[in-house]
Amino acid sequence: MLAEHFRSLCVRFNVDGEFRPIGRRKTAAEAILGSLHSDLVVVGHPQPHGLPDEMSPESILLASGVPLLIVPNAWDGHTIGNNILIGWNGSRAARRAISDSMAFLVAATSVTVLVVDSIERPEHGEEPGADIALNLARHGACVHVAGMASNHAPIAQVMFAEAVHNGSDLLVIGAYSHARWRELLFGGTTRTLLTETLVPVLVSK
């Protein structure tokens, strides 16, 4: 029944698709194997998220390296990826997230590069966010830059507030983890964005 529903959706939206059920044995291994041959893994939030019971979105992201699109179960927006907010901090992870989400970015009506507390981060350059915005514009994205001060508020809270204010239907972020021996413990901002998200989030590692 689920397979038939999936195929009917593919026909309805005129997309190619293949239904591959995950067996009851070695479900985590099969989920990782399937993700390795995919461009994007889409999961719900919170439970049920569509992954095997023993897996979390963070663990499949770390195991596969495939970007995740996390969609809140209560999300009632009509679109995903039409008005995109990028969390930019001049890091490798943020740059990877932009590369992994490029198909969304060039198709969006509006893309905002959000830079928080840039005055405290000299790696942003003289015009924080300007260079990455120029790069996106060269790809055809309709992009502008927004700079904000956190005023000591949590960065995740600032990003959520801007996403709501901007009417964003997708937040793009890079994931950050601690030392390898504690690799499943993401940094505070990333963990908050993954566990308390108010809008769809595309996260890359």
Backbone as CSV, one residue per row, in Angstrom:
resi,resn,N_x,N_y,N_z,CA_x,CA_y,CA_z,C_x,C_y,C_z
1,MET,0.829,-1.203,0.000,0.000,0.000,0.000,0.869,1.260,0.000
2,LEU,1.911,1.250,0.826,2.813,2.386,0.871,3.542,2.553,-0.452
3,ALA,3.954,1.421,-1.039,4.647,1.470,-2.326,3.749,2.048,-3.408
4,GLU,2.480,1.653,-3.393,1.537,2.170,-4.388,1.335,3.671,-4.222
5,HIS,1.259,4.121,-2.955,1.099,5.552,-2.696,2.308,6.319,-3.210
6,PHE,3.509,5.781,-2.963,4.732,6.425,-3.431,4.739,6.538,-4.950
7,ARG,4.401,5.454,-5.619,4.413,5.466,-7.087,3.363,6.425,-7.644
8,SER,2.216,6.515,-6.974,1.181,7.434,-7.447,1.636,8.885,-7.318
9,LEU,2.404,9.177,-6.263,2.930,10.527,-6.096,3.964,10.843,-7.178
10,CYS,4.781,9.856,-7.530,5.764,10.063,-8.590,5.076,10.374,-9.912
11,VAL,4.004,9.650,-10.193,3.250,9.886,-11.428,2.598,11.266,-11.386
12,ARG,2.037,11.601,-10.239,1.336,12.880,-10.096,2.249,14.071,-10.338
13,PHE,3.491,13.983,-9.816,4.420,15.105,-9.940,5.436,14.910,-11.064
14,ASN,5.253,13.847,-11.853,6.072,13.601,-13.025,7.564,13.543,-12.687
15,VAL,7.904,12.720,-11.695,9.297,12.517,-11.319,9.613,11.023,-11.341
16,ASP,10.879,10.705,-11.607,11.326,9.318,-11.544,11.530,8.922,-10.091
17,GLY,11.136,7.719,-9.749,11.308,7.262,-8.379,11.366,5.754,-8.290
18,GLU,12.036,5.277,-7.268,12.137,3.842,-7.029,11.858,3.570,-5.559
19,PHE,10.927,2.684,-5.284,10.571,2.354,-3.907,11.436,1.189,-3.431
20,ARG,12.234,1.428,-2.386,13.097,0.390,-1.826,12.806,0.227,-0.338
21,PRO,12.029,-0.760,0.035,11.737,-0.962,1.462,12.973,-1.441,2.213
22,ILE,13.057,-1.078,3.485,14.153,-1.502,4.350,13.693,-2.709,5.148
23,GLY,14.467,-3.791,5.093,14.105,-5.018,5.795,14.175,-4.881,7.308
24,ARG,13.624,-5.853,8.002,13.589,-5.810,9.458,14.934,-6.145,10.093
25,ARG,15.825,-6.786,9.328,17.149,-7.108,9.831,18.164,-6.117,9.267
26,LYS,19.075,-5.671,10.112,20.122,-4.735,9.712,19.521,-3.476,9.086
27,THR,18.514,-2.956,9.743,17.826,-1.788,9.184,18.741,-0.575,9.084
28,ALA,19.579,-0.362,10.096,20.474,0.796,10.062,21.451,0.694,8.900
29,ALA,22.025,-0.492,8.705,22.982,-0.684,7.614,22.317,-0.468,6.266
30,GLU,21.091,-0.941,6.107,20.385,-0.763,4.837,20.035,0.701,4.606
31,ALA,19.680,1.407,5.672,19.355,2.829,5.540,20.580,3.619,5.104
32,ILE,21.733,3.312,5.692,22.968,3.994,5.318,23.343,3.660,3.880
33,LEU,23.238,2.391,3.504,23.557,1.979,2.136,22.677,2.707,1.131
34,GLY,21.388,2.797,1.430,20.484,3.512,0.526,20.821,4.987,0.421
35,SER,21.206,5.591,1.537,21.515,7.024,1.522,22.777,7.318,0.725
36,LEU,23.724,6.377,0.723,24.980,6.580,-0.002,24.766,6.737,-1.503
37,HIS,23.639,6.269,-1.999,23.346,6.359,-3.433,22.254,7.387,-3.713
38,SER,22.124,8.336,-2.801,21.088,9.370,-2.924,21.718,10.757,-2.887
39,ASP,20.998,11.728,-3.416,21.447,13.115,-3.355,20.999,13.795,-2.071
40,LEU,19.922,13.292,-1.488,19.321,13.946,-0.329,18.506,12.932,0.453
41,VAL,18.594,13.002,1.772,17.765,12.165,2.641,16.732,13.070,3.311
42,VAL,15.462,12.735,3.161,14.378,13.533,3.740,13.822,12.800,4.954
43,VAL,13.788,13.479,6.086,13.278,12.875,7.318,12.273,13.816,7.964
44,GLY,11.413,13.235,8.799,10.459,14.033,9.555,11.065,14.484,10.875
45,HIS,10.304,15.278,11.618,10.754,15.761,12.922,9.558,16.191,13.755
46,PRO,9.441,15.808,15.027,10.297,14.792,15.667,9.826,13.400,15.262
47,GLN,9.695,12.479,16.214,9.230,11.130,15.885,7.776,11.168,15.403
48,PRO,7.406,10.308,14.447,8.304,9.437,13.679,9.036,10.236,12.612
49,HIS,10.320,9.935,12.402,11.098,10.691,11.425,11.375,9.905,10.154
50,GLY,10.946,8.632,10.106,11.087,7.864,8.881,12.356,7.051,8.789
51,LEU,13.177,7.078,9.837,14.396,6.285,9.871,14.192,5.074,10.774
52,PRO,15.077,4.059,10.677,14.992,2.925,11.605,15.013,3.409,13.053
53,ASP,14.368,2.654,13.933,14.216,3.072,15.321,15.538,3.390,16.002
54,GLU,16.602,2.654,15.661,17.882,2.835,16.339,18.724,3.963,15.740
55,MET,18.190,4.668,14.756,18.952,5.729,14.102,18.327,7.090,14.368
56,SER,19.196,8.087,14.456,18.754,9.477,14.550,19.172,10.184,13.266
57,PRO,18.558,11.315,12.943,18.999,12.057,11.762,20.487,12.403,11.824
58,GLU,20.987,12.762,13.034,22.394,13.102,13.173,23.296,11.923,12.826
59,SER,22.901,10.724,13.252,23.761,9.567,13.013,23.832,9.204,11.541
60,ILE,22.732,9.313,10.811,22.791,8.989,9.382,23.544,10.068,8.612
61,LEU,23.495,11.294,9.079,24.263,12.371,8.451,25.754,12.102,8.599
62,LEU,26.168,11.702,9.789,27.577,11.434,10.030,28.042,10.164,9.337
63,ALA,27.185,9.157,9.273,27.572,7.875,8.692,27.661,7.929,7.174
64,SER,26.807,8.740,6.546,26.727,8.729,5.084,27.351,9.950,4.419
65,GLY,27.340,11.096,5.104,27.806,12.326,4.483,26.801,12.930,3.532
66,VAL,25.629,12.307,3.408,24.582,12.810,2.519,23.782,13.892,3.251
67,PRO,23.508,15.023,2.624,22.752,16.074,3.303,21.348,15.615,3.677
68,LEU,20.845,16.182,4.771,19.511,15.864,5.260,18.573,17.039,5.060
69,LEU,17.358,16.738,4.653,16.279,17.719,4.654,15.326,17.300,5.756
70,ILE,15.288,18.071,6.829,14.450,17.754,7.982,13.184,18.613,7.905
71,VAL,12.043,17.941,7.795,10.769,18.641,7.655,9.947,18.422,8.922
72,PRO,9.615,19.495,9.652,8.788,19.323,10.857,7.474,18.645,10.511
73,ASN,7.064,17.688,11.327,5.812,16.977,11.069,4.615,17.929,11.033
74,ALA,4.726,19.029,11.754,3.619,19.985,11.815,3.719,21.068,10.739
75,TRP,4.716,20.962,9.859,4.894,21.990,8.824,3.683,22.021,7.903
76,ASP,3.078,23.179,7.768,1.884,23.312,6.928,2.095,24.313,5.797
77,GLY,3.367,24.625,5.516,3.656,25.546,4.424,3.329,24.918,3.083
78,HIS,3.026,25.744,2.110,2.670,25.257,0.780,3.905,24.964,-0.072
79,THR,5.073,25.498,0.325,6.296,25.304,-0.447,7.446,24.971,0.490
80,ILE,8.490,24.386,-0.076,9.773,24.200,0.606,10.855,24.604,-0.381
81,GLY,11.632,25.618,-0.031,12.726,26.042,-0.888,12.414,27.196,-1.815
82,ASN,11.320,27.878,-1.587,11.000,29.050,-2.405,11.640,30.317,-1.845
83,ASN,11.714,30.391,-0.515,12.298,31.538,0.183,13.303,30.996,1.194
84,ILE,14.582,31.001,0.831,15.607,30.287,1.587,16.460,31.232,2.430
85,LEU,16.744,30.796,3.650,17.645,31.509,4.546,18.880,30.642,4.769
86,ILE,20.064,31.194,4.506,21.328,30.481,4.702,22.009,31.016,5.953
87,GLY,22.393,30.119,6.855,23.202,30.520,7.995,24.669,30.494,7.590
88,TRP,25.277,31.666,7.429,26.644,31.749,6.906,27.608,32.249,7.980
89,ASN,28.681,31.479,8.216,29.700,31.904,9.179,31.114,31.761,8.626
90,GLY,31.225,31.637,7.316,32.539,31.576,6.700,33.292,30.288,6.954
91,SER,32.602,29.208,7.257,33.264,27.940,7.577,33.174,26.951,6.421
92,ARG,33.995,25.906,6.491,33.956,24.852,5.482,32.601,24.175,5.470
93,ALA,32.039,23.911,6.661,30.750,23.224,6.746,29.640,24.045,6.111
94,ALA,29.648,25.355,6.346,28.630,26.220,5.745,28.775,26.244,4.224
95,ARG,30.023,26.256,3.753,30.246,26.246,2.300,29.776,24.934,1.688
96,ARG,30.006,23.825,2.389,29.552,22.522,1.898,28.027,22.491,1.826
97,ALA,27.369,23.066,2.829,25.911,23.083,2.837,25.365,23.843,1.635
98,ILE,26.026,24.933,1.280,25.598,25.707,0.117,25.756,24.884,-1.161
99,SER,26.868,24.191,-1.293,27.080,23.347,-2.475,26.023,22.254,-2.564
100,ASP,25.722,21.630,-1.410,24.753,20.535,-1.395,23.328,21.007,-1.645
101,SER,23.062,22.269,-1.417,21.701,22.791,-1.601,21.568,23.650,-2.848
102,MET,22.577,23.623,-3.724,22.596,24.526,-4.871,21.367,24.386,-5.766
103,ALA,20.879,23.169,-5.939,19.691,22.990,-6.786,18.503,23.760,-6.228
104,PHE,18.363,23.790,-4.898,17.293,24.569,-4.279,17.558,26.063,-4.437
105,LEU,18.803,26.468,-4.224,19.143,27.891,-4.208,18.907,28.570,-5.547
106,VAL,19.284,27.914,-6.635,19.132,28.545,-7.948,17.676,28.554,-8.400
107,ALA,16.845,27.688,-7.818,15.436,27.637,-8.200,14.563,28.518,-7.313
108,ALA,15.111,29.004,-6.206,14.326,29.783,-5.247,13.988,31.171,-5.786
109,THR,12.869,31.702,-5.311,12.504,33.075,-5.641,13.385,34.066,-4.902
110,SER,13.765,33.712,-3.660,14.574,34.610,-2.843,15.516,33.802,-1.962
111,VAL,16.770,34.251,-1.872,17.775,33.629,-1.010,18.406,34.721,-0.148
112,THR,18.425,34.512,1.155,19.042,35.454,2.081,20.239,34.804,2.756
113,VAL,21.393,35.445,2.667,22.585,34.995,3.381,22.617,35.739,4.710
114,LEU,22.422,35.016,5.805,22.379,35.629,7.134,23.731,35.485,7.824
115,VAL,24.307,36.616,8.196,25.581,36.645,8.912,25.318,37.233,10.297
116,VAL,25.625,36.459,11.336,25.377,36.891,12.718,26.700,37.217,13.401
117,ASP,26.757,38.383,14.042,27.936,38.806,14.809,29.201,38.810,13.955
118,SER,29.115,39.356,12.757,30.263,39.334,11.849,31.426,40.155,12.381
119,ILE,31.151,41.171,13.189,32.225,42.021,13.702,33.175,41.240,14.591
120,GLU,32.681,40.137,15.137,33.501,39.309,16.023,34.250,38.226,15.254
121,ARG,34.078,38.146,13.938,34.690,37.083,13.141,35.406,37.700,11.939
122,PRO,36.701,37.975,12.079,37.444,38.624,10.984,37.500,37.793,9.710
123,GLU,37.264,36.475,9.814,37.320,35.634,8.618,36.188,35.939,7.644
124,HIS,35.225,36.732,8.066,34.131,37.118,7.170,34.592,38.110,6.107
125,GLY,35.727,38.788,6.324,36.215,39.752,5.352,35.647,41.141,5.587
126,GLU,35.974,42.053,4.673,35.564,43.445,4.834,34.060,43.621,4.673
127,GLU,33.449,42.836,3.787,32.004,42.891,3.590,31.434,41.506,3.869
128,PRO,31.078,41.225,5.108,30.625,39.883,5.489,29.472,39.377,4.629
129,GLY,29.656,38.210,4.044,28.608,37.597,3.234,28.599,38.015,1.780
130,ALA,29.335,39.085,1.444,29.267,39.616,0.078,29.855,38.648,-0.944
131,ASP,30.965,38.033,-0.603,31.624,37.157,-1.570,30.820,35.887,-1.849
132,ILE,30.253,35.286,-0.812,29.456,34.076,-1.047,28.162,34.438,-1.771
133,ALA,27.639,35.632,-1.519,26.451,36.082,-2.248,26.775,36.272,-3.730
134,LEU,27.957,36.808,-4.018,28.384,36.984,-5.411,28.529,35.627,-6.093
135,ASN,29.087,34.669,-5.367,29.224,33.319,-5.912,27.868,32.734,-6.265
136,LEU,26.900,32.902,-5.379,25.552,32.386,-5.627,24.890,33.112,-6.795
137,ALA,25.102,34.413,-6.876,24.523,35.184,-7.978,25.063,34.709,-9.324
138,ARG,26.325,34.313,-9.352,26.911,33.808,-10.592,26.267,32.501,-11.026
139,HIS,25.724,31.777,-10.066,25.000,30.542,-10.390,23.555,30.824,-10.795
140,GLY,23.121,32.073,-10.649,21.770,32.438,-11.039,20.799,32.605,-9.890
141,ALA,21.302,32.558,-8.638,20.418,32.715,-7.485,20.056,34.179,-7.286
142,CYS,18.830,34.418,-6.849,18.370,35.767,-6.497,18.668,35.967,-5.019
143,VAL,19.790,36.615,-4.705,20.332,36.587,-3.344,20.620,37.982,-2.802
144,HIS,20.449,38.120,-1.483,20.903,39.321,-0.795,21.444,38.932,0.572
145,VAL,22.155,39.850,1.208,22.835,39.585,2.470,22.155,40.346,3.594
146,ALA,22.016,39.681,4.741,21.471,40.324,5.941,22.449,40.107,7.082
147,GLY,22.813,41.176,7.767,23.702,41.078,8.923,22.936,41.400,10.196
148,MET,23.184,40.616,11.237,22.483,40.824,12.495,23.439,40.630,13.662
149,ALA,23.139,41.294,14.766,23.868,41.085,16.019,23.012,40.214,16.920
150,SER,23.642,39.263,17.580,22.879,38.359,18.443,22.504,39.009,19.763
151,ASN,23.273,40.035,20.156,23.049,40.660,21.475,23.047,39.611,22.577
152,HIS,23.963,38.647,22.435,24.190,37.574,23.410,23.060,36.547,23.450
153,ALA,22.127,36.619,22.522,21.097,35.576,22.427,21.694,34.371,21.717
154,PRO,21.173,33.163,21.955,21.669,31.979,21.242,21.535,32.160,19.733
155,ILE,22.562,31.754,18.984,22.563,31.928,17.534,21.362,31.238,16.899
156,ALA,21.032,30.041,17.403,19.885,29.317,16.847,18.604,30.128,17.010
157,GLN,18.458,30.780,18.138,17.269,31.599,18.380,17.209,32.762,17.395
158,VAL,18.353,33.372,17.132,18.427,34.480,16.171,18.030,34.005,14.780
159,MET,18.526,32.829,14.400,18.221,32.304,13.069,16.752,31.943,12.941
160,PHE,16.187,31.333,13.976,14.760,31.001,13.942,13.914,32.273,13.819
161,ALA,14.273,33.284,14.586,13.508,34.536,14.563,13.558,35.167,13.181
162,GLU,14.734,35.148,12.553,14.864,35.731,11.221,14.112,34.905,10.183
163,ALA,14.141,33.572,10.337,13.413,32.707,9.403,11.919,32.993,9.454
164,VAL,11.395,33.150,10.665,9.970,33.447,10.817,9.653,34.837,10.275
165,HIS,10.497,35.816,10.624,10.281,37.189,10.162,10.357,37.280,8.646
166,ASN,11.249,36.507,8.053,11.477,36.549,6.614,10.495,35.674,5.841
167,GLY,9.683,34.886,6.568,8.768,33.964,5.903,9.497,32.852,5.172
168,SER,10.651,32.445,5.701,11.461,31.430,5.035,10.791,30.065,5.084
169,ASP,10.922,29.316,3.987,10.398,27.951,3.963,11.517,26.923,3.846
170,LEU,12.774,27.368,4.035,13.901,26.455,4.109,15.082,27.184,4.742
171,LEU,15.718,26.509,5.705,16.910,27.030,6.360,18.068,26.106,5.989
172,VAL,19.157,26.665,5.467,20.318,25.889,5.057,21.465,26.154,6.034
173,ILE,22.000,25.074,6.634,23.078,25.226,7.611,24.121,24.133,7.431
174,GLY,25.321,24.403,7.907,26.358,23.388,7.994,26.375,22.835,9.408
175,ALA,26.664,21.539,9.541,26.687,20.899,10.859,28.092,20.950,11.434
176,TYR,28.160,21.109,12.720,29.447,21.203,13.390,29.478,20.198,14.531
177,SER,30.566,19.438,14.634,30.674,18.434,15.688,31.918,18.670,16.518
178,HIS,31.930,18.032,17.693,33.092,18.111,18.571,34.156,17.122,18.108
179,ALA,35.117,16.813,18.969,36.192,15.880,18.625,35.615,14.540,18.185
180,ARG,36.371,13.797,17.361,35.870,12.570,16.762,35.377,11.558,17.788
181,TRP,36.038,11.490,18.941,35.616,10.488,19.913,34.265,10.814,20.523
182,ARG,33.756,12.019,20.246,32.411,12.392,20.687,31.622,12.928,19.496
183,GLU,31.823,12.319,18.333,31.330,12.892,17.083,29.815,12.974,17.008
184,LEU,29.086,12.204,17.831,27.630,12.275,17.772,27.084,13.454,18.569
185,LEU,27.961,14.184,19.237,27.524,15.350,19.998,27.795,16.597,19.172
186,PHE,26.782,17.097,18.524,26.935,18.277,17.681,27.054,19.524,18.544
187,GLY,27.569,20.563,17.933,27.640,21.838,18.618,26.257,22.335,19.006
188,GLY,26.226,23.239,19.973,24.960,23.696,20.540,24.005,24.287,19.525
189,THR,24.523,25.141,18.633,23.652,25.773,17.641,23.042,24.737,16.702
190,THR,23.881,23.836,16.187,23.382,22.816,15.269,22.357,21.924,15.942
191,ARG,22.665,21.474,17.153,21.737,20.572,17.845,20.395,21.245,18.073
192,THR,20.401,22.513,18.467,19.139,23.229,18.677,18.360,23.329,17.373
193,LEU,19.051,23.656,16.279,18.381,23.784,14.987,17.788,22.458,14.536
194,LEU,18.462,21.345,14.863,17.976,20.039,14.440,16.836,19.534,15.303
195,THR,16.837,19.891,16.587,15.853,19.323,17.509,14.668,20.233,17.775
196,GLU,14.797,21.518,17.479,13.718,22.453,17.782,13.270,23.235,16.546
197,THR,13.560,22.682,15.374,13.308,23.432,14.149,11.844,23.803,13.965
198,LEU,11.637,25.009,13.486,10.298,25.531,13.215,9.978,25.506,11.727
199,VAL,11.023,25.406,10.915,10.866,25.381,9.458,11.706,24.220,8.911
200,PRO,11.482,23.811,7.671,12.356,22.791,7.084,13.815,23.229,7.104
201,VAL,14.704,22.299,7.420,16.139,22.585,7.519,16.906,21.618,6.630
202,LEU,17.789,22.153,5.791,18.711,21.321,5.035,20.065,21.466,5.707
203,VAL,20.585,20.351,6.213,21.842,20.364,6.955,22.842,19.446,6.267
204,SER,24.097,19.903,6.200,25.146,19.156,5.530,26.360,19.105,6.424
205,LYS,27.203,18.079,6.211,28.378,17.894,7.064,29.626,17.788,6.202
